Amino acid sequence: MAPRRKAAAAAPAPAPGTGLAVVGKGIAGHLAAKVAPYTAPWISAAALPPLAGFATNQMWGDAPLSAGLASAALAVGGAALTTVTWKATPAGTKFGAFRRAQATASVAAGMGWLTCATAAGPFGHPMLDAWLLGGGLFAATWNVRQLMRNGASGDVEETNGGGLGALAQAIGWEKVTVKSPKGTGKGVVKAGVEVEAGGTIEAVQGTTARVAAALQVPPSGVIVTPDAENAGRGTISLRVADLLKDGVPFAPPDALGMMPTHPIPVGLYADGEVWLLDPFSAPILQHVLVMGVTGAGKSEFLRSLVAHLATRQKMSIFLVDLAKGRQTVGHIADGIDWLIQDAKEAKRMLRSLPAAIKARGDVLASEGLDQWTPDSSLNAMLVWIEEAADVADFNELEEIARKARSVGIWLGISLQRATWTNVSTDIRANLQASVCFGVDQPSDAGFCLPDSVTDAGAIPAWGSARPGYAFATGMGIPDSRWTTEARSGLTDREELAALVAAGTPYRDPLDETTAAALGQAYAQRAHQGTNRTTPGIPAPAAPAVPAYPVHDLEDDVMTAAEESAVLELQDVYDEVMGAIPADPEPDAPYAGLGLEDEVPDTDEDDEGMTFEAPAPVGTEEARHILYTELDGWVHQGRLEFEPADLIPATAAAGRKRPWMQGELKRLVELGLLQRDGHGSYSIVQSPLQPA
């Protein structure tokens, strides 16, 4: 279109005094060009019947026998010609069927008039009357058909210039009817699809790649969704223009201090509608699986989501990213209550979550709630784990995913490929929502998206070529939107940092129930976000979006000197620990003895030192010795141990291994310890800390 506009602008102006003549000639020529296509039926109706009738009447009309035989021959020929017309005219659509009927009727009527005119003559009554009336009516019907073809007939074959009709055989749509195509005005055309007897919508879905190639649209630009109430019908959506290719701006929140149940705008759909997530208002809180190759847009999506939730009341965010945590969310880390970048700390958090889930469930039950709502005294929570397979085993994640949704803990797992080696099928079954960004292989999309979505043709097989584009399901998203392409908003580091800083007076600290249940792992977390109870934070004003102050990004980056010091300390620690043998005296005769074994009698000739047996201590005093050891570890920041680590304290208490194991079991039942896999334990709370 641009070249045409330039050509028009470059055309010379008409000479003075000649403008009206030029315009008048142009209008006449334009009208003549518009009218010319509609004159053919009238010319045919006016000229052909009388000429043909006059010719046959002159040849055979004089003799009754000749006229009768000629009329009979013309009748038989007319019937044959009518049949050929019916068979030869395509009718793949309703409009095509009407055209076939019209053409057949026109041929039959014309041959019938010619047969009669051969014997009776074309210019007498009633043949002249039939020619004038019938010919005019048939010419008019053909003009109506032309107008409908050139206008909006509602028929894909006609409005496309025969596009889908001509491609029907090539793409296998001989038994498919496309109805009522309508453009949304936003780059998308939608139409109804109906299959004839013996056909299925699933078969139509299998041809979307061929349709996309034939229409020269992207592979994901053709989506066919079945009708939930009629297996023979569906809807086809053609994305003929990409309105998102220039990027989608980040949508800030409507106000600060909203509840978690307010929808979260994270981008736009291909038709221009806002891409909204509403996980906490859905009937069931659906955990989400986010998948996509490196560079597909997962981090951008995460930043947008965290920035919104970090401006809300009664909301707490835990985020685990062992690879590039501060690089991804360092500028908005103040809005994250627990940002974890250490594998050991990540395991502590995941091991403490089951106790928190149980405690939250008890509180919700006492409040008369079947699931979390803003009426609860508890905060809603987002627990986001990047590359979960590197953080926890399947059993831990499966238990958390299965139990967390009813207590208001929203679990998000993000990774590049959610194969069974990275995320078990049991975990995926509990991740009922999904956001799938670009993947390298079309089959990879099936690890994330439901079959109903991929079967419809919604497969983001563009790798990292289209960052931010995705298909999303669940989390309050209407089912009709699952097969619509979306793109997440483009975020700016300073804008998000300012937004999170402005939301500080509105962020509530983690509720006491959850914090207590998480125990020492939470109390000793390496990162603590800011909230309205942080010293120096003013009380919140009216819930409106203020001007965002600029965030100092230098606070988010560890200096080279600090990194060097941390690495040096770690090297020294590893060197010292590696120099200590597993057993100070591995060759001693008592090296293989256990705590519960009796010391063998010494040889009478051997000389050695003798010791007096320590005075026995009472049960409470023995427990105090054991608890003091555990309490000391808590103050040192050590929260994991194995039973063998308590042998010195057990010996000092004058007890043996069975007693120690009984005490450990007792502390687990009290919720002060948690037994992990492989017989190790985590300290949830110090036994000497006041309840």
C-alpha positions in Angstrom: 0.0 0.0 0.0 2.8 2.4 0.7 4.1 2.5 -2.9 0.6 3.4 -4.1 0.3 6.3 -1.7 3.7 7.6 -2.9 2.6 7.4 -6.5 -0.6 9.3 -5.8 1.3 12.0 -4.0 3.7 12.4 -6.9 1.1 12.7 -9.6 1.0 16.2 -11.1 -1.9 18.5 -10.4 -4.4 19.0 -13.3 -4.0 22.1 -15.4 -6.1 25.2 -14.6 -9.5 25.0 -16.2 -9.3 21.3 -17.0 -9.8 19.9 -13.5 -13.5 19.3 -13.8 -13.2 17.6 -17.1 -10.5 15.2 -15.8 -12.5 14.4 -12.7 -15.6 13.8 -14.7 -13.8 11.5 -17.1 -12.3 9.6 -14.2 -15.7 9.1 -12.6 -17.3 7.9 -15.8 -14.4 5.5 -16.5 -14.6 4.2 -12.9 -18.3 3.6 -13.1 -18.0 1.9 -16.4 -15.3 -0.4 -15.0 -17.5 -1.3 -12.0 -20.7 -1.9 -14.1 -19.0 -3.9 -16.9 -18.7 -7.3 -15.0 -22.5 -7.2 -14.3 -23.6 -6.7 -18.0 -22.6 -10.2 -19.2 -25.7 -12.0 -17.9 -28.0 -9.4 -19.5 -26.2 -9.5 -22.8 -26.4 -13.3 -22.8 -30.1 -13.3 -21.9 -30.9 -10.7 -24.5 -29.0 -12.1 -27.5 -28.5 -15.9 -27.2 -32.1 -17.2 -26.7 -33.7 -15.2 -29.6 -30.9 -15.9 -32.0 -30.8 -19.6 -31.2 -34.6 -19.9 -31.3 -34.8 -18.1 -34.6 -32.1 -20.3 -36.1 -33.7 -23.6 -35.1 -37.2 -22.5 -36.1 -36.0 -21.5 -39.5 -34.3 -24.8 -40.0 -37.0 -27.2 -38.7 -40.1 -25.3 -37.8 -41.8 -25.3 -41.3 -42.6 -29.0 -41.3 -44.5 -30.5 -38.4 -42.5 -33.8 -38.5 -39.1 -32.0 -38.6 -40.2 -29.6 -35.8 -41.3 -32.5 -33.6 -38.1 -34.5 -34.2 -35.9 -31.5 -33.6 -37.8 -30.6 -30.4 -37.3 -34.1 -29.1 -33.6 -34.1 -29.8 -33.2 -30.7 -28.2 -35.1 -32.0 -25.1 -32.8 -35.0 -24.8 -29.7 -32.8 -25.3 -31.0 -30.3 -22.8 -31.4 -33.0 -20.2 -27.9 -34.2 -20.8 -26.5 -30.7 -20.7 -28.3 -30.0 -17.5 -26.9 -33.1 -15.9 -23.3 -32.2 -17.0 -23.8 -28.7 -15.5 -24.9 -30.2 -12.2 -22.0 -32.6 -12.0 -19.3 -30.2 -13.2 -20.1 -27.3 -10.9 -18.3 -27.6 -7.6 -20.3 -27.3 -4.4 -17.8 -27.6 -1.5 -19.7 -24.9 0.5 -23.3 -23.8 0.9 -22.6 -20.9 -1.4 -21.1 -23.3 -3.9 -24.2 -25.5 -3.7 -26.4 -22.5 -4.4 -24.2 -21.6 -7.5 -24.6 -25.2 -8.8 -28.3 -25.1 -8.4 -28.5 -21.7 -10.1 -26.3 -22.8 -13.1 -28.3 -26.0 -13.5 -31.6 -24.2 -13.4 -30.4 -21.6 -15.9 -29.3 -24.3 -18.4 -32.5 -26.3 -17.9 -34.7 -23.2 -18.4 -32.8 -22.0 -21.4 -32.9 -25.4 -23.2 -36.6 -25.8 -22.4 -37.4 -22.4 -23.9 -35.2 -23.3 -27.0 -37.1 -26.6 -27.5 -40.5 -24.9 -27.5 -39.2 -22.0 -29.6 -38.0 -24.4 -32.3 -41.6 -25.5 -33.1 -43.6 -22.4 -32.1 -41.2 -19.6 -33.1 -39.3 -17.2 -30.7 -41.3 -14.0 -31.3 -44.8 -15.1 -30.8 -46.9 -15.3 -27.6 -46.2 -16.9 -25.1 -42.6 -17.6 -26.1 -41.7 -13.9 -26.4 -43.2 -13.2 -22.9 -41.3 -16.1 -21.4 -38.1 -14.9 -22.9 -38.5 -11.3 -21.6 -39.6 -12.3 -18.1 -37.5 -15.4 -17.6 -34.3 -14.0 -19.1 -34.5 -10.8 -17.0 -35.0 -12.8 -13.8 -32.2 -15.2 -14.5 -29.8 -12.3 -15.4 -30.8 -10.5 -12.1 -30.1 -13.7 -10.1 -26.6 -13.9 -11.5 -25.9 -10.3 -10.7 -27.0 -11.0 -7.1 -24.6 -13.9 -6.9 -21.8 -11.6 -8.2 -22.5 -9.0 -5.6 -22.5 -11.6 -2.8 -19.2 -13.0 -4.1 -17.5 -9.6 -4.2 -19.0 -8.6 -0.9 -19.2 -10.3 2.5 -21.0 -13.5 1.7 -19.9 -15.4 4.8 -18.3 -18.1 2.6 -14.6 -18.7 3.0 -14.3 -20.0 -0.5 -15.7 -16.8 -2.0 -14.4 -14.2 0.4 -10.9 -15.7 0.0 -11.1 -15.6 -3.7 -11.5 -19.4 -3.7 -8.5 -19.9 -1.4 -9.6 -22.6 0.9 -12.0 -24.0 -1.7 -9.1 -24.5 -4.2 -6.9 -26.0 -1.4 -9.5 -28.4 -0.1 -8.2 -31.5 -1.8 -4.6 -30.6 -1.1 -5.1 -30.3 2.7 -7.7 -33.0 3.0 -10.8 -30.9 3.7 -13.2 -32.4 1.1 -15.6 -33.2 3.9 -15.1 -30.0 5.9 -17.4 -27.0 5.8 -16.1 -23.6 7.0 -18.8 -21.3 8.2 -19.2 -17.6 9.0 -15.6 -16.4 9.0 -15.2 -13.1 10.9 -12.2 -10.9 11.4 -11.6 -9.6 14.9 -9.9 -6.5 13.6 -6.9 -7.5 15.6 -5.1 -9.8 13.2 -7.2 -12.9 13.8 -9.9 -14.5 11.7 -12.3 -17.0 13.3 -14.7 -19.3 11.7 -16.9 -22.3 12.5 -15.8 -25.8 11.2 -18.2 -28.6 10.6 -17.4 -32.1 9.3 -19.6 -34.4 7.3 -20.6 -37.9 8.4 -17.5 -40.0 8.7 -15.2 -37.1 9.5 -13.8 -35.9 12.8 -12.5 -32.7 14.2 -9.4 -34.6 15.3 -8.7 -35.3 11.6 -9.0 -31.6 10.9 -6.6 -30.8 13.7 -4.1 -33.0 12.1 -4.0 -30.8 9.0 -3.2 -27.5 10.7 0.4 -27.6 9.6 -0.6 -28.0 5.9 -3.2 -25.2 6.3 -0.6 -22.9 7.8 1.8 -23.7 4.9 -0.9 -23.2 2.3 -2.1 -19.9 3.7 1.5 -18.8 4.4 1.0 -18.1 8.1 3.2 -19.2 11.1 2.8 -22.9 12.1 1.1 -21.8 15.4 -1.1 -19.4 13.5 -3.8 -22.1 12.7 -5.7 -23.4 15.7 -8.6 -25.8 15.5 -10.5 -26.3 18.8 -13.4 -28.8 19.1 -16.9 -27.9 20.3 -17.4 -29.3 23.8 -21.1 -30.0 23.0 -20.9 -31.3 19.4 -18.1 -33.6 18.3 -18.7 -32.8 14.6 -18.1 -29.1 15.0 -15.3 -26.8 16.0 -13.7 -23.4 15.6 -10.7 -22.5 13.4 -8.6 -19.4 14.3 -6.2 -18.0 11.8 -3.7 -15.4 13.0 -3.0 -13.4 9.8 -1.1 -10.6 11.5 1.3 -10.4 14.5 0.3 -7.5 16.7 2.8 -8.4 19.3 6.0 -8.4 17.3 7.1 -5.0 18.4 6.9 -6.0 22.1 4.4 -5.6 24.9 5.0 -3.0 27.5 4.9 -3.9 31.2 1.5 -3.2 32.8 1.9 -1.8 36.3 -0.6 -2.7 39.0 -3.8 -0.7 39.3 -2.9 0.2 42.9 -0.5 -0.7 45.7 -1.7 -2.8 48.6 -4.2 -5.0 46.7 -5.0 -8.5 47.9 -3.5 -11.6 46.2 -6.9 -12.4 44.7 -6.7 -9.4 42.3 -5.9 -10.6 38.7 -2.3 -10.2 37.6 -1.6 -8.6 34.2 1.5 -10.2 32.7 1.1 -9.4 29.0 -1.2 -9.4 26.0 -2.8 -12.1 23.8 -2.4 -12.1 20.0 -5.8 -10.4 19.6 -4.9 -7.5 21.9 -6.7 -8.7 25.0 -4.8 -8.5 28.4 -3.2 -11.8 29.5 -4.4 -12.1 33.1 -3.5 -14.7 35.8 -5.8 -15.1 38.8 -4.5 -18.2 40.7 -5.8 -17.3 44.2 -9.3 -16.6 43.1 -9.7 -19.8 41.1 -11.9 -22.6 42.6 -8.7 -24.7 43.0 -5.3 -23.1 43.4 -3.3 -24.7 40.5 0.4 -25.0 40.8 2.2 -23.9 37.6 4.9 -25.5 35.4 6.9 -23.0 33.3 9.0 -24.4 30.5 11.1 -23.0 27.6 14.6 -23.0 26.2 17.2 -20.5 27.3 16.3 -17.1 26.0 12.6 -17.9 25.5 11.4 -15.4 28.1 11.0 -17.3 31.4 13.0 -14.8 33.4 11.1 -11.8 32.0 7.8 -13.5 32.9 9.0 -14.3 36.5 10.2 -10.7 37.1 6.8 -9.3 36.0 4.9 -11.8 38.2 7.1 -11.2 41.3 7.0 -7.4 40.9 3.2 -7.5 41.0 2.9 -9.8 43.9 5.5 -7.8 45.9 3.2 -4.8 46.0 0.3 -6.7 47.7 -0.9 -7.3 51.2 -1.0 -10.7 52.8 1.5 -12.1 50.3 4.9 -13.7 50.9 7.4 -14.9 48.2 10.0 -17.7 48.5 12.2 -18.0 45.4 15.0 -20.6 44.7 17.4 -19.9 41.9 20.8 -21.6 42.3 22.1 -20.6 38.9 21.5 -16.8 38.5 19.3 -15.7 41.3 20.5 -12.1 41.7 21.1 -11.7 38.0 17.4 -12.4 37.4 15.7 -10.8 40.4 18.4 -9.0 42.3 16.9 -5.6 41.6 13.6 -6.7 43.1 15.0 -8.9 45.9 13.6 -6.6 48.6 10.1 -7.9 47.6 11.1 -11.5 48.1 10.9 -12.7 51.7 13.2 -15.6 51.2 15.6 -15.6 48.2 17.7 -18.8 48.1 20.9 -19.2 46.1 22.5 -22.0 48.1 21.7 -25.6 47.6 21.9 -26.5 51.3 19.6 -23.7 52.2 17.2 -24.7 49.4 17.0 -28.2 50.9 16.3 -26.7 54.3 13.4 -24.7 53.0 11.9 -27.6 51.2 12.3 -30.0 54.2 10.6 -27.4 56.4 7.6 -26.8 54.1 5.6 -30.0 55.1 5.5 -28.8 58.7 4.4 -25.4 57.6 1.7 -26.9 55.4 0.4 -29.0 58.4 0.4 -25.9 60.7 -1.4 -23.8 58.1 -4.0 -26.5 57.6 -4.7 -26.6 61.3 -5.2 -22.8 61.4 -7.5 -22.8 58.3 -9.6 -25.6 59.9 -9.9 -23.6 63.1 -11.0 -20.6 61.0 -13.7 -22.7 59.3 -12.1 -22.4 55.8 -11.6 -25.3 53.4 -8.9 -23.4 51.5 -7.1 -20.1 51.8 -9.0 -16.8 51.3 -8.1 -13.2 52.3 -10.3 -13.7 55.3 -7.7 -16.0 56.8 -5.0 -14.8 59.3 -2.4 -16.5 57.1 -0.5 -14.9 54.2 -0.8 -16.3 50.7 2.5 -17.7 49.5 4.4 -18.2 46.2 7.1 -20.8 46.3 9.0 -20.5 43.0 11.8 -23.0 42.2 14.1 -22.7 39.2 15.4 -26.0 37.8 13.7 -28.0 40.6 15.5 -31.2 39.6 18.8 -29.7 40.9 17.2 -28.7 44.2 15.1 -31.6 45.6 14.2 -35.2 45.0 10.9 -36.2 43.5 9.3 -37.4 46.7 9.8 -34.0 48.4 8.3 -32.1 45.6 5.4 -34.5 45.1 4.4 -34.2 48.7 4.6 -30.4 48.7 2.7 -30.1 45.4 0.0 -32.5 46.6 -0.6 -30.8 50.0 0.2 -27.1 49.5 -2.7 -25.9 47.2 -5.4 -26.1 49.9 -3.4 -24.0 52.4 -2.7 -21.1 50.1 0.8 -22.0 48.9 1.2 -21.6 45.2 4.0 -23.7 43.8 5.8 -22.7 40.6 8.5 -24.9 38.9 10.5 -23.5 36.0 12.9 -25.5 33.8 13.9 -25.9 30.2 12.5 -29.4 29.5 10.1 -31.1 31.9 11.0 -34.7 30.9 10.3 -37.5 33.3 14.0 -37.4 34.3 13.6 -33.8 35.5 10.1 -33.9 36.9 8.3 -37.1 37.7 4.8 -37.8 36.2 3.4 -37.6 39.8 4.7 -34.1 40.2 3.4 -33.0 36.8 0.0 -34.4 37.6 -0.1 -31.9 40.5 1.0 -29.0 38.3 -2.3 -28.4 36.7 -1.4 -25.0 35.2 1.2 -24.3 32.6 3.1 -21.6 30.7 5.1 -22.9 27.8 7.5 -20.6 26.1 9.5 -21.5 23.0 10.8 -25.1 22.7 13.2 -26.6 20.2 11.1 -29.7 19.3 7.3 -29.7 18.8 7.2 -32.9 20.9 8.7 -31.0 23.9 5.5 -29.0 24.3 3.7 -32.1 25.3 5.7 -32.2 28.5 4.1 -28.9 29.6 0.8 -28.2 27.8 -2.3 -30.4 28.0 -3.0 -32.7 25.0 -6.1 -30.7 24.1 -3.9 -27.6 23.5 -1.2 -29.3 21.5 -3.8 -31.3 19.5 -5.4 -28.0 18.5 -2.1 -26.9 17.0 -1.0 -24.6 19.8 2.7 -25.6 19.8 5.4 -23.0 20.5 8.1 -24.7 18.4 10.0 -21.5 17.8 12.8 -22.0 20.3 14.3 -18.7 21.4 13.4 -16.9 18.1 10.3 -15.3 19.6 11.2 -14.4 23.2 8.2 -13.8 25.5 5.7 -15.7 23.3 3.9 -18.5 25.0 0.7 -20.5 25.5 -0.7 -20.6 29.1 -3.4 -22.7 30.8 -5.0 -22.8 34.2 -4.6 -20.1 36.9 -8.0 -18.7 36.2 -7.5 -18.4 32.4 -10.7 -19.2 30.5 -10.4 -22.5 28.5 -11.1 -20.6 25.3 -7.8 -18.7 25.8 -5.6 -21.7 26.2 -4.9 -22.0 22.5 -4.3 -18.2 22.0 -0.8 -17.0 21.7 0.3 -14.5 24.3 3.4 -12.4 25.0 4.7 -11.3 28.4 5.5 -7.7 29.1 9.0 -6.2 28.6 10.3 -5.2 32.0 12.8 -2.4 32.9 15.1 -3.0 35.8 14.8 0.5 37.3 11.0 0.6 36.8 10.5 -2.7 38.6 13.0 -1.8 41.4 11.1 1.4 42.0 7.7 -0.4 42.0 8.9 -2.9 44.6 10.4 -0.1 46.7 7.1 1.7 46.6 5.2 -1.4 47.7 7.3 -1.8 50.8 4.8 -0.2 53.2 2.1 -2.5 52.0 3.9 -5.8 52.2 2.9 -7.9 55.3 5.6 -10.0 57.0 5.1 -13.7 56.9 2.4 -14.8 59.4 3.6 -16.1 62.8 2.1 -19.6 62.3 4.0 -20.3 59.1 7.2 -18.6 60.4 7.2 -20.7 63.5 6.5 -23.9 61.6 9.4 -23.3 59.3 11.6 -23.0 62.4 15.3 -22.3 62.3 15.6 -22.7 58.6 13.4 -19.6 58.1 14.8 -17.7 61.1 18.3 -18.0 59.9 17.6 -17.4 56.2 20.4 -15.7 54.4 18.2 -13.2 52.6 15.4 -11.3 54.3 13.1 -9.0 52.2 11.7 -5.8 53.5 8.1 -5.2 54.6 6.0 -2.7 56.5 7.4 -3.8 59.8 11.0 -3.3 58.7 12.5 -0.4 60.8 12.5 2.9 59.0 9.6 1.9 56.7 6.7 4.5 57.0 3.1 3.4 57.4 1.2 2.9 54.1 -0.8 5.8 52.7 -3.8 5.5 50.5 -3.6 2.5 48.1 -2.6 4.3 45.0 0.5 4.0 42.8 3.0 6.7 43.8 6.0 8.0 41.8 8.6 5.2 42.0 12.0 6.2 43.4 15.1 5.1 41.4 16.6 1.9 42.8 20.4 1.8 43.4 21.5 -1.3 41.4 24.9 -1.4 43.0 23.3 -2.7 46.2 22.2 -5.8 44.2 25.6 -6.8 42.9 28.3 -8.5 45.0 31.7 -6.8 44.5 34.7 -8.7 43.2 36.5 -8.3 46.5 33.5 -9.8 48.4 33.3 -12.7 46.0 37.1 -13.3 46.3 36.8 -13.3 50.1 33.9 -15.8 50.1 35.8 -18.1 47.7 39.0 -17.9 49.8 37.1 -18.8 53.0 35.5 -21.7 51.3 38.9 -23.0 50.0 40.4 -22.7 53.5 37.4 -24.5 55.0 37.6 -27.4 52.5 41.4 -27.7 53.1 41.0 -27.9 56.9 38.1 -30.3 56.8 39.9 -32.5 54.3 43.0 -32.8 56.5 40.9 -34.3 59.4 40.7 -38.1 59.1 37.4 -39.8 59.4 38.6 -41.5 62.6 41.5 -40.0 64.6 42.8 -43.5 65.4 41.6 -45.8 62.5 44.1 -48.6 63.5 43.2 -48.7 67.2 41.8 -52.0 68.6 38.6 -50.2 69.6 38.1 -48.5 66.2 35.3 -50.8 65.1 33.3 -50.6 68.4 29.9 -49.0 68.4 28.4 -47.0 71.2 26.3 -49.8 72.4 29.1 -52.4 72.4 30.8 -53.6 75.6 34.5 -52.8 75.9 36.5 -56.1 75.8 38.6 -57.2 78.8 42.2 -56.1 78.5 45.1 -58.6 78.7 46.3 -59.1 82.3 49.9 -58.4 81.2 49.0 -55.2 79.4 49.7 -52.0 81.2 47.4 -49.2 80.7 45.5 -46.4 82.3 42.3 -47.1 84.3 39.4 -44.7 84.6 36.6 -44.4 87.1 33.2 -44.8 85.6 31.3 -41.5 85.5 28.5 -41.1 88.0 25.1 -41.9 86.4 22.9 -38.9 85.6 19.2 -38.6 85.6 17.0 -38.6 82.6 16.4 -34.9 82.6 20.0 -34.1 83.0 20.9 -36.5 80.2 18.4 -34.9 77.9 19.8 -31.5 78.8 23.2 -32.6 77.7 21.8 -33.7 74.4 19.7 -30.6 74.0 22.7 -28.4 74.7 24.6 -30.0 71.9 21.7 -29.3 69.5 21.2 -25.8 70.7 24.9 -25.1 70.2 24.6 -26.2 66.6 21.6 -23.9 66.0 23.6 -20.9 67.3 26.5 -21.9 64.9 24.1 -22.0 62.0 24.3 -25.8 61.6 20.9 -27.3 61.1 21.6 -30.7 59.6 23.3 -33.6 61.3 23.5 -37.4 61.5 22.9 -39.6 64.6 26.6 -40.4 64.7 27.4 -36.7 65.4 25.6 -37.0 68.8 27.8 -39.9 70.0 30.0 -37.7 72.2 27.0 -36.0 73.8 25.3 -39.4 74.3 28.5 -40.8 76.0 28.7 -37.7 78.2 25.1 -38.4 79.3 26.0 -41.9 80.2 23.6 -43.4 77.7 23.8 -45.7 74.6 22.6 -45.5 71.0 19.1 -46.9 71.7 18.4 -44.1 74.2 19.7 -41.5 71.7 17.5 -42.9 68.9 14.5 -42.8 71.2 15.2 -39.1 72.1 15.5 -38.3 68.4 12.2 -39.9 67.7 10.7 -37.9 70.6 12.0 -34.6 69.2 10.6 -35.4 65.8 7.2 -36.1 67.2 7.4 -32.7 69.1 8.1 -31.0 65.7 11.6 -29.8 66.9 13.4 -32.1 64.4 12.6 -33.4 61.0 13.9 -36.8 59.8 15.2 -36.5 56.2 16.2 -39.2 53.8 19.1 -41.5 54.4 18.8 -41.3 58.2 19.8 -37.6 58.6 18.0 -35.0 60.6 17.2 -31.2 60.3 16.8 -29.0 63.3 13.5 -27.2 63.0 13.7 -25.5 66.4 16.2 -25.6 69.2 15.0 -27.9 72.1 16.2 -25.2 74.6 14.3 -22.3 72.9 11.2 -21.3 74.8 8.0 -22.3 73.2 
